[in-house]
Amino acid sequence: MSDLVSARGTPSIVNTQQKAVQVQQPKVAAKNTPYWWEAAPVRPLPPQPLAKTLDVAIVGAGYAGLSAGMTLAREGRSVAAFDAMMPGEGASSRNGGVTSGTIRPDYATIARRFGEDKAIAIEQEGKRAREFLYDFIKTEGLDCDFRLVGNFKGALGYNHYDAMAHGAERLARVLGIESYAVPHAEQQSYIGTDFYRGGTVRMDIGGLHPAKFHAELLRVALASGLTVHANTPVTAITRDGNGFSVKTSAGTVQARQVLVCSNGYTDDAAPFLRRRLVPVRARIIATEELSPDLMARLMPKLMMMGENRQLGFYYRPSPDGKRILLGGRDSSRAGDPAEPTIRLRNGLVEIFPELEDVRLSHSWFGNVAMNRDMIPRIFEKDGLLYASGFCGSGVVWAPWVGMHAAHKLMGHVDKARSAFDFRAPAAVPFFNGNAWFMPAIIKGYALQDKIAWLRARR
Ligand SMILES: Cc1cc2nc3c(=O)[nH]c(=O)nc-3n(C[C@H](O)[C@H](O)[C@H](O)COP(=O)(O)OP(=O)(O)OC[C@H]3O[C@@H](n4cnc5c(N)ncnc54)[C@H](O)[C@@H]3O)c2cc1C
């Protein structure tokens, strides 16, 4: 990216000799690699010999592929995961680390489209999936800075606050989750801003260090007997007798079963999935270290934070409590332009005017994967199993869905049962991997946000 963004978001000009010329404001040098990689860099793995035959070949070694591979290996299956990049270099070491486990469509929308039973099952599975993650981190002793600090969601206007407060009350009543409304007058004890008109808190959401979590998951998966082939893209999967011929850059392997966990990085090796999963860029910025006083004022409870805009930002303290990381959509599709960083920075300053002069240390992006109904999926097509479509909430969903997909491959009917195991998501019309329509969709959401803002604040 143009890694020079001024303190007030004015891009520096790079002249023909590629020397940065400062415009008005002092420059901010933002690294374009994830902040998380400072403590847990993604690394290549030593090359492994390619097995001739496998029980299961997995495409992708992010959270989903590793969780599935570990589950299969622990049951004695010969299993290898292939990743086109270094393991974790996809979304699994780039994300915000918020254990949200949310589903984009609300309860009423899911009930309307898929029936009340499915809506209830999905909601209950969210609770179980979060508990599974927290228990897994604890029992395996994963060193990943996990803290169950709770999540504050800010309301744009008082009208939104009323609906959100009702939702928090329902969550507590129906699912027994500790969740409650925070009126505007009490907001400052949760967040140092007057930007919102109150908000809600749910205490079943926390934060972890996503790259450490991936590295630790990789450690236990390898120890369980999973083989991981790094920088080894799968280029084709074809039916071969009772199994599959899996062509990779290191050679071809015969696998009895194949599981595809490529999510937002799906390519031509999985054409059926590619037509159903739109990769969307998401970006996160990190501030430089802030003073303890300032952090205590802005984030007194060090909670995870979000808001109710369509293109809403989510933000959190770094695990050491010294910086703020803020994430949101990135409508760019090529290269690494400065504009999305500026948009996020402006968003940060809008919420926290005190940060007007703050410098950014990092700004990076990765791909999330959206399907049409925005519900994660396990599905089978022509004998291949797919586990993907986490729509920006895969810290909770990907390990959970990967584990269930593994049980499905092993024929463990009870352990495989999941509300996400149903028909394949519909193909996206006129889409074959090139998300040309995303900038227009994001502009549409931005307009809806503007209208909602005007209504909320008039
Ligand atoms: C900026 C950002 C912020 C996010 N914030 C949050 C958050 O705060 N909370 C949350 O819950 N979720 C968040 N997410 C989403 C979360 O990171 C993902 O849902 C999750 O990591 C998906 O895991 P995965 O294993 O399915 O996919 P990935 O980790 O993306 O792994 C897929 C892998 O498949 C590999 N692959 C693809 N094709 C091939 C092929 N042909 N051959 C071999 N390998 C292949 C890729 O190289 C890649 O490594 C965020 C995502 C991003 C990008």
The ligand as an SDF file (V2000), in Angstrom:
LIG
                    3D

 53 58  0  0  0  0  0  0  0  0999 V2000
   -9.5220   -8.2140    8.4620 C   0  0  0  0  0  0  0  0  0  0  0  0
  -10.3840   -9.3160    9.0150 C   0  0  0  0  0  0  0  0  0  0  0  0
  -10.9740   -9.1660   10.2660 C   0  0  0  0  0  0  0  0  0  0  0  0
  -11.7620  -10.1920   10.8080 C   0  0  0  0  0  0  0  0  0  0  0  0
  -12.2270  -10.0630   12.0880 N   0  0  0  0  0  0  0  0  0  0  0  0
  -12.8860  -11.1010   12.6680 C   0  0  0  0  0  0  0  0  0  0  0  0
  -13.2520  -11.0450   14.0340 C   0  0  0  0  0  0  0  0  0  0  0  0
  -12.9150  -10.1060   14.7620 O   0  0  0  0  0  0  0  0  0  0  0  0
  -13.9720  -12.0900   14.5390 N   0  0  0  0  0  0  0  0  0  0  0  0
  -14.3030  -13.1790   13.7980 C   0  0  0  0  0  0  0  0  0  0  0  0
  -14.9750  -14.0840   14.2910 O   0  0  0  0  0  0  0  0  0  0  0  0
  -13.9130  -13.2890   12.4950 N   0  0  0  0  0  0  0  0  0  0  0  0
  -13.2060  -12.2840   11.9230 C   0  0  0  0  0  0  0  0  0  0  0  0
  -12.7740  -12.3990   10.6310 N   0  0  0  0  0  0  0  0  0  0  0  0
  -13.1010  -13.6230    9.8750 C   0  0  0  0  0  0  0  0  0  0  0  0
  -12.1930  -14.8220   10.2300 C   0  0  0  0  0  0  0  0  0  0  0  0
  -10.8460  -14.4290   10.1860 O   0  0  0  0  0  0  0  0  0  0  0  0
  -12.4370  -15.9470    9.2150 C   0  0  0  0  0  0  0  0  0  0  0  0
  -13.8170  -16.2520    9.1580 O   0  0  0  0  0  0  0  0  0  0  0  0
  -11.6830  -17.2190    9.5490 C   0  0  0  0  0  0  0  0  0  0  0  0
  -10.3150  -16.9610    9.7690 O   0  0  0  0  0  0  0  0  0  0  0  0
  -11.8620  -18.2250    8.4230 C   0  0  0  0  0  0  0  0  0  0  0  0
  -11.0340  -19.3330    8.6560 O   0  0  0  0  0  0  0  0  0  0  0  0
  -10.8820  -20.3870    7.4870 P   0  0  0  0  0  0  0  0  0  0  0  0
  -10.0050  -21.4690    7.9990 O   0  0  0  0  0  0  0  0  0  0  0  0
  -12.2180  -20.7850    6.9830 O   0  0  0  0  0  0  0  0  0  0  0  0
  -10.2040  -19.5800    6.2830 O   0  0  0  0  0  0  0  0  0  0  0  0
   -8.7520  -18.9470    6.1110 P   0  0  0  0  0  0  0  0  0  0  0  0
   -8.0620  -18.7290    7.3920 O   0  0  0  0  0  0  0  0  0  0  0  0
   -8.9150  -17.7650    5.2080 O   0  0  0  0  0  0  0  0  0  0  0  0
   -7.9480  -20.0830    5.3710 O   0  0  0  0  0  0  0  0  0  0  0  0
   -8.2570  -20.4960    4.0420 C   0  0  0  0  0  0  0  0  0  0  0  0
   -6.9710  -21.0280    3.4670 C   0  0  0  0  0  0  0  0  0  0  0  0
   -7.2700  -21.7300    2.2510 O   0  0  0  0  0  0  0  0  0  0  0  0
   -6.1380  -21.6510    1.4620 C   0  0  0  0  0  0  0  0  0  0  0  0
   -6.4680  -22.0210    0.0730 N   0  0  0  0  0  0  0  0  0  0  0  0
   -7.3750  -21.4470   -0.7500 C   0  0  0  0  0  0  0  0  0  0  0  0
   -7.3910  -22.0980   -1.9470 N   0  0  0  0  0  0  0  0  0  0  0  0
   -6.4560  -23.0690   -1.8620 C   0  0  0  0  0  0  0  0  0  0  0  0
   -5.9920  -24.0640   -2.7740 C   0  0  0  0  0  0  0  0  0  0  0  0
   -6.4910  -24.1850   -4.0060 N   0  0  0  0  0  0  0  0  0  0  0  0
   -5.0050  -24.9140   -2.3680 N   0  0  0  0  0  0  0  0  0  0  0  0
   -4.4860  -24.8250   -1.0980 C   0  0  0  0  0  0  0  0  0  0  0  0
   -4.8930  -23.8910   -0.2160 N   0  0  0  0  0  0  0  0  0  0  0  0
   -5.8760  -23.0360   -0.5760 C   0  0  0  0  0  0  0  0  0  0  0  0
   -5.6600  -20.2260    1.6080 C   0  0  0  0  0  0  0  0  0  0  0  0
   -4.2900  -20.1100    1.2840 O   0  0  0  0  0  0  0  0  0  0  0  0
   -5.9860  -19.9500    3.0720 C   0  0  0  0  0  0  0  0  0  0  0  0
   -4.8300  -20.0260    3.9060 O   0  0  0  0  0  0  0  0  0  0  0  0
  -12.0080  -11.3890   10.0560 C   0  0  0  0  0  0  0  0  0  0  0  0
  -11.4110  -11.5400    8.7970 C   0  0  0  0  0  0  0  0  0  0  0  0
  -10.6020  -10.5230    8.2910 C   0  0  0  0  0  0  0  0  0  0  0  0
   -9.9640  -10.7190    6.9450 C   0  0  0  0  0  0  0  0  0  0  0  0
  1  2  1  0
  2  3  1  0
  2 52  2  0
  3  4  2  0
  4  5  1  0
  4 50  1  0
  5  6  2  0
  6  7  1  0
  6 13  1  0
  7  8  2  0
  7  9  1  0
  9 10  1  0
 10 11  2  0
 10 12  1  0
 12 13  2  0
 13 14  1  0
 14 15  1  0
 14 50  1  0
 15 16  1  0
 16 17  1  0
 16 18  1  0
 18 19  1  0
 18 20  1  0
 20 21  1  0
 20 22  1  0
 22 23  1  0
 23 24  1  0
 24 25  2  0
 24 26  1  0
 24 27  1  0
 27 28  1  0
 28 29  2  0
 28 30  1  0
 28 31  1  0
 31 32  1  0
 32 33  1  0
 33 34  1  0
 33 48  1  0
 34 35  1  0
 35 36  1  0
 35 46  1  0
 36 37  1  0
 36 45  1  0
 37 38  2  0
 38 39  1  0
 39 40  1  0
 39 45  2  0
 40 41  1  0
 40 42  2  0
 42 43  1  0
 43 44  2  0
 44 45  1  0
 46 47  1  0
 46 48  1  0
 48 49  1  0
 50 51  2  0
 51 52  1  0
 52 53  1  0
M  END
$$$$
